[in-house]
Amino acid sequence: MVTLEEVNGEFNLTVDYNSCRQFCSACDRIEDAVVCLESYIFPTPLEWFLICLHLGLFTIGVVGNILVCFVVLRSKHMQTVTNLFIVNLAFADAVVLVVCSPPSVLQSVTETWFMGDIMCKMVIFLQTTVVSVSVLTLCAIAVERYFAICRPLKSRITLRKVTVTVLIIWVISAAMASPNLNNYVLEMFRTPELSSFLKRCHLGMDNQMEAVYTLFLVTLLYIVPMVIIGIFYLIISHHLWNVRVPGSVVRNTTYESGYRTHAEVQLASRKKVAKMLIAIVLLFAACYFPINCLFIIRQTAIMDQYTESPIIPIVFMFAHWLCYFNSAMNPLIYNFMSVKFKKEFRNVFSCHKRQNTPLHQESTWFHSTRMVRQPTNNSNHSSCRMLRVHEVTYPALCELSSHHSTDGEIKLNGGQSV
């Protein structure tokens, strides 16, 4: 006869013996153990609350990230280098929510894997891949912004190079995650009556190798990227807030400012973009910090003291929720910190068909202005003039340098479409 103690010892699964004995008169028979485990697997009220939070994030995040991809890919003027990296990040965030969220919630609540051996390998592989894609994309954005702002003469990133970079990111991420296809295995209890309950998808390594592998992933996918990204954005911030880029004069229609140089307009725009990207990185670092700490702590003797605590599954579930919170909040950051993304989102929801003009700007000032490109004999420059709007004419002329544009277009706000 198999006792519950033998079941727990064989599978190394935490079972609340007190609740078991309160529910059953005796847990010595296998039938009683099955009934006890069914009660153990069913979600608690707190777990139901966390499930609802996951469901809300899942809906907001998937819709929001798909919307980000849609507005960039449908509008030609939104397809800049930075925005295409953001599309890749949004796609990865959507996959994180679709692939990672449901299985992790199910396993955190039941502490059991119900989806079989193949899904055990594939889900972990995809989870590691998309998280790697997110991290490497953030690194690529930081590097691209560094060259565009601090080394503009060396910045020759074209849309084709962005596409190649994105493909390389996915290949590297898949290669980094490929060991999981072999290392993760599904363990189950040998008794057929309990095989539907006592399963777990975990690393098929000894404790020492598992600790080394976990530390390797945390270092490679979190610590090193955050240090690299932090260094690049420190340099970018120092450059933006301490150095002015020379430029030509642009007429400003605000009553307070009068004339502003093109350098001032460009600098202000780049600061906004930098703030948005830094906010995305800080959110990622904050949301992934708890789960990475738990991964490391789980490999130490500290976790052994709390293996029977019912709060441990809740802690892991909340840590995973923070990761999905990061993926769901990125579209909201774009909406609140980017005027152009906000406008595109509004156009989608209002079913307003906008004109896809590469150089199109609607001013938020008292008088609306629009700028168009007029070709000149000089191949390196294009002239711009104000058009008559609402019977008010602004006859100012400006010269906008086009050699910084990565795709051959003249763009306002320092070449940014964010």
Summary of the structure (lengths in Angstrom):
residues: 418
radius of gyration: 27.1
end to end distance: 66.7
largest distance: 94.4
contacts: 1259
relative contact order: 0.13
helix: 65%
strand: 8%
